Amino acid sequence: MGFTADDIRGKNVVEIVKDQSESLKKIIEDVKSGKTIKKEVKRYTKSGEEKQLTATYTPYYGKDGKITHILFFAFDISGLKLK
């Protein structure tokens, strides 16, 4: 997506996605409740280029059984969507 480690270090992901932050907040709340979410999302690169992604958000549980992280995997399907 063109972001460097310095661009994102110390920032909440919601700050980075900006205009998609409300939909991302909903996804995060669903994952915090234990759900795995898989969906197509629109995100923008650092330079503002639109990308279509197939994204999976999965809760990660610590040894105490509580969610400690959210695993995020995404694949750029922009080329497929344009055809």
MARGUDO-640945 format. One record per residue (C-alpha): residue number from 0; x, y, z. Coordinates in Angstrom, 3 decimals. Layout:
BEGIN
     n         px         py         pz
   NUM          X          Y          Z
...
This chain:
BEGIN
     n         px         py         pz
     0      0.000      0.000      0.000
     1      3.069      2.219     -0.049
     2      3.243      3.039      3.660
     3      6.562      2.778      5.446
     4      7.005      1.508      8.991
     5      7.558      5.124     10.076
     6      4.241      6.132      8.450
     7      2.267      3.701     10.582
     8      4.321      3.241     13.747
     9      2.333      4.310     16.782
    10     -0.879      4.907     14.833
    11     -4.201      3.183     15.114
    12     -5.220      1.590     11.812
    13     -8.401      3.698     11.875
    14     -6.211      6.813     11.474
    15     -4.624      5.357      8.350
    16     -7.817      4.375      6.501
    17     -9.429      7.775      7.156
    18    -12.614      7.918      5.049
    19    -13.313      4.204      5.562
    20    -12.880      4.444      9.333
    21    -16.562      3.933     10.233
    22    -16.810      0.640      8.337
    23    -13.487     -0.488      9.820
    24    -14.662      0.370     13.343
    25    -17.698     -1.895     12.790
    26    -15.449     -4.728     11.571
    27    -13.184     -4.328     14.612
    28    -16.144     -4.444     17.003
    29    -17.401     -7.644     15.343
    30    -13.950     -9.250     15.597
    31    -13.637     -8.187     19.250
    32    -16.788    -10.219     19.892
    33    -15.031    -13.320     18.519
    34    -16.176    -13.308     14.893
    35    -13.907    -13.800     11.896
    36    -14.862    -11.370      9.140
    37    -14.074    -11.911      5.464
    38    -15.197     -9.302      2.970
    39    -14.220     -7.145      0.049
    40    -13.133     -3.672      1.086
    41    -11.950     -0.527     -0.654
    42     -8.753      1.019      0.666
    43     -6.352      3.675     -0.594
    44     -2.601      3.568     -0.990
    45     -0.375      6.230      0.520
    46     -0.497      8.090     -2.813
    47     -4.314      7.937     -2.942
    48     -4.744      5.116     -5.469
    49     -7.891      3.070     -4.843
    50     -7.444     -0.660     -4.245
    51    -10.038     -3.402     -3.901
    52     -9.035     -6.015     -1.352
    53    -10.358     -9.339     -0.164
    54     -9.726     -8.971      3.543
    55     -9.928    -11.364      6.466
    56     -9.970    -10.116     10.051
    57     -9.504    -12.841     12.660
    58     -9.367    -12.621     16.471
    59     -6.135    -13.838     18.045
    60     -6.475    -15.252     21.544
    61     -3.811    -15.128     24.246
    62     -3.079    -17.907     26.716
    63     -5.722    -16.466     29.032
    64     -8.401    -16.966     26.364
    65     -8.894    -13.250     25.773
    66     -8.506    -11.574     22.393
    67     -5.154     -9.806     22.317
    68     -4.770     -8.945     18.629
    69     -6.595     -8.923     15.334
    70     -4.896    -10.789     12.494
    71     -5.418     -9.084      9.150
    72     -4.757    -10.705      5.791
    73     -5.599     -9.010      2.519
    74     -5.187     -9.747     -1.153
    75     -5.297     -7.060     -3.808
    76     -8.048     -7.978     -6.272
    77     -8.134     -4.613     -8.032
    78     -7.058     -6.119    -11.340
    79     -9.802     -8.706    -11.172
    80    -12.464     -6.113    -10.407
    81    -11.485     -3.970    -13.402
    82    -11.916     -6.801    -15.924
